[in-house]
Amino acid sequence: MRAGAPRPFRALSAPLRLERAIYHCPARGRGWFPRERAWGVEGSSLSPAVTRMIATVGAMVSFQENSRLLEEFAGMKVDVKQVERAAEALGAEIAADE
C-alpha cells in the first residue's frame, strides 16, 4: 500500500477531494483504490447521488439539457460529455443486471 494522489469528485453538496491509498498486486501488475470502491466512485468522478440525478433527468431530456438543469437547479457544472458518459455507463449496468 502507498498513498495515491488525492482525486477530486463531484458530490451533491460540493466538489470533494478524496484522499486515497493505492494497493498494488505484483502478480497482476496493477493497483486498486479500496476507498473509491467503498464510496461508490470507482472509475468515476461523480458521487452515486449525482449519477442517480443524471440518470433520472437523462431519462427525460437530452444530455445538453440535463447538464443545463443540473447547473440551474443544483448549482453543479457538469460537462455535457460527462453527463453522457455517466448516463451510458448506468444504462450498461442496468442492461447487464437484466
KAGINOR-V463602 format. One record per residue. N is the residue number from 0. RES is the residue in three letters. PSI is psi in degrees with one decimal (none if undefined). D_LAST is the distance of its C-alpha to the last C-alpha in Angstrom with 2 decimals. Layout:
n | res | psi | d_last
N | RES | PSI | D_LAST
N | RES | PSI | D_LAST
This chain:
n | res | psi | d_last
0 | MET | 140.9 | 36.39
1 | ARG | 163.6 | 37.92
2 | ALA | 132.0 | 37.63
3 | GLY | 163.5 | 35.28
4 | ALA | 138.5 | 36.07
5 | PRO | 143.9 | 35.08
6 | ARG | 128.2 | 32.14
7 | PRO | 147.8 | 31.86
8 | PHE | 160.7 | 28.68
9 | ARG | 122.9 | 28.19
10 | ALA | 169.2 | 27.79
11 | LEU | -38.4 | 28.29
12 | SER | -40.2 | 31.80
13 | ALA | 164.9 | 33.10
14 | PRO | 138.5 | 32.64
15 | LEU | 159.5 | 32.74
16 | ARG | 123.5 | 33.76
17 | LEU | 116.2 | 32.04
18 | GLU | 136.0 | 34.50
19 | ARG | 150.8 | 32.81
20 | ALA | 143.5 | 33.76
21 | ILE | 134.1 | 32.53
22 | TYR | 135.7 | 32.21
23 | HIS | 134.4 | 32.93
24 | CYS | 107.1 | 32.19
25 | PRO | -33.7 | 35.13
26 | ALA | -39.8 | 33.57
27 | ARG | -15.9 | 30.58
28 | GLY | 28.5 | 32.68
29 | ARG | 165.6 | 30.35
30 | GLY | 171.0 | 29.96
31 | TRP | 162.4 | 27.49
32 | PHE | 96.2 | 27.88
33 | PRO | -35.3 | 26.85
34 | ARG | -37.2 | 27.70
35 | GLU | -43.4 | 25.30
36 | ARG | -44.5 | 22.45
37 | ALA | -36.5 | 23.71
38 | TRP | -6.9 | 24.04
39 | GLY | 26.7 | 20.60
40 | VAL | 14.3 | 22.36
41 | GLU | 125.3 | 21.94
42 | GLY | 14.5 | 21.91
43 | SER | 157.6 | 22.36
44 | SER | 17.2 | 25.41
45 | LEU | 140.6 | 23.73
46 | SER | 161.2 | 23.28
47 | PRO | -36.4 | 19.98
48 | ALA | -41.2 | 21.70
49 | VAL | -40.2 | 22.69
50 | THR | -43.1 | 19.24
51 | ARG | -38.8 | 17.93
52 | MET | -45.2 | 21.00
53 | ILE | -43.5 | 20.41
54 | ALA | -41.9 | 16.85
55 | THR | -48.9 | 18.20
56 | VAL | -36.6 | 21.21
57 | GLY | -23.1 | 19.50
58 | ALA | -13.6 | 17.55
59 | MET | -23.9 | 21.08
60 | VAL | 172.3 | 23.39
61 | SER | 165.8 | 24.00
62 | PHE | -41.0 | 23.83
63 | GLN | -45.1 | 27.62
64 | GLU | -37.6 | 27.79
65 | ASN | -48.9 | 25.20
66 | SER | -43.6 | 27.53
67 | ARG | -43.5 | 30.52
68 | LEU | -37.7 | 29.15
69 | LEU | -40.8 | 28.27
70 | GLU | -43.7 | 31.87
71 | GLU | -46.3 | 33.39
72 | PHE | -28.2 | 31.76
73 | ALA | -5.7 | 30.90
74 | GLY | 21.3 | 33.58
75 | MET | 125.5 | 31.17
76 | LYS | 109.3 | 31.74
77 | VAL | 120.1 | 28.47
78 | ASP | 144.8 | 28.90
79 | VAL | -41.9 | 27.07
80 | LYS | -36.9 | 25.77
81 | GLN | -38.2 | 24.46
82 | VAL | -46.1 | 22.69
83 | GLU | -48.1 | 21.15
84 | ARG | -43.5 | 20.09
85 | ALA | -44.6 | 18.58
86 | ALA | -42.3 | 16.62
87 | GLU | -37.6 | 15.35
88 | ALA | -41.8 | 14.47
89 | LEU | -39.3 | 12.51
90 | GLY | -40.5 | 10.71
91 | ALA | -38.7 | 9.97
92 | GLU | -44.6 | 8.78
93 | ILE | -44.3 | 6.35
94 | ALA | -39.8 | 5.20
95 | ALA | -35.6 | 5.47
96 | ASP | -28.8 | 3.79
97 | GLU | none | 0.00
